[in-house]
Amino acid sequence: MKMIRALSTHGGNVREHAEIRGISIESLLDFSANINPLGIPESLKLAICQQLHLAERYPDSEYKALRKTLAEYHQCLDRHIVVGNGATELIFAVTEAIKPKKAMLLIPGFAEYRRALQKQQCEIVDYQLSEDNFFQPDRALIKHISADLDCLFICSPNNPTGQRIDHDLLNEIVDICRQRQIYLIIDEAFIDFAGERYSLISKITANPYLIILRSMTKFFAIPGLRLGYLLNTDDNLLHRLRLEQQPWTINSFAELAGRVVLYDYGYIDATHRWLRQEQAYLFQKLSQFSTLIVYPPAANYIFFKCQITDFDLQDALLEHHILIRSCGNYPGLNNNYYRVAIKKRSDNKALLIALHRIMMNHSLERK
Ligand SMILES: Cc1ncc(COP(=O)(O)O)c(C=O)c1O
């Protein structure tokens, strides 16, 4: 029987996969969305429960309190922050404000940059990251950053490869883009997992061409609330960005989340402790499969290549009620590539057990 394929472009579409297989959503273990398995912080749950009345009035359309909290946290000026309904809204707002004619994307990369650029009818130059170089950008990229580009998107750690771009190289790219007046949009949606010390937020001062994108979705496990923000110091661009946005784009509870969670140090520490353990555990265990090439992760997900030909590992794992992200629809990749979220130990073990069962038919594991 031919299996119906899911149509979604992103991970996390548990409903669609469950429907296709005729199973309940609850019985599917989701490794396809990279969300912190510690779940929504208790501090936020409590704050929302205590402040349900916030829904009874409009949020502040300028989000002054939220921007002040973010500015204090990042030690920058609140007027340099624009908040959005997830980083996704801001990706579209940025391209709308810049109206680039020519842009460069590193592939494989997050799909929404391309959709946002296409909406502007922008010419897109793809820079293929090399498998031989573990999909890491290297200095060869620099000579492709030509002055006729209007913008360049870089995601670090990159989705789906999980690689963090070398800090010195990234700084060099920042300088080059500034000299050549190219907007450099650095997507730091996963940087809080890698470590705030890798963020380039401190570099925004006096560099109007640097735009940093952040998402609260992954680290604080609130994909359903929708909250992201960007940082930039070009008053003119910031003004245009705000003009692009509809009023009250962030709901009251997302706004509340932004004011509460950044100071939940208990949750933040617990997340780093969990990640340190489970990242090493899952990477090491996956690397033992001789059929897989596993890329060392810098964030809360692991990217790998399955070397078995004509084999659909996503499909095979769905038989075990486990959903992983097939990366075949990323430009620059093919159906042999996959991404899994790092979850709690019991879930990670369930994934490994299912993989053992599947791989038993294909090869011996490495000792
Ligand atoms: C690299 C990257 N940037 C941005 C986003 C969008 O995040 P948000 O949920 O804040 O819109 C995602 C979501 O998957 C992502 O993977």
The ligand as an ORCA input file, in Angstrom:
! r2SCAN-3c Opt
* xyz 0 1
  C      15.733     29.028     12.614
  C      14.364     29.483     12.966
  N      14.112     30.797     13.007
  C      12.893     31.251     13.325
  C      11.867     30.395     13.616
  C      10.522     30.950     13.945
  O      10.274     30.923     15.292
  P       8.947     31.547     15.922
  O       8.201     30.404     16.512
  O       9.444     32.523     16.946
  O       8.187     32.214     14.838
  C      12.086     29.020     13.595
  C      10.989     28.077     13.878
  O      11.075     26.896     13.679
  C      13.377     28.552     13.256
  O      13.650     27.240     13.224
*
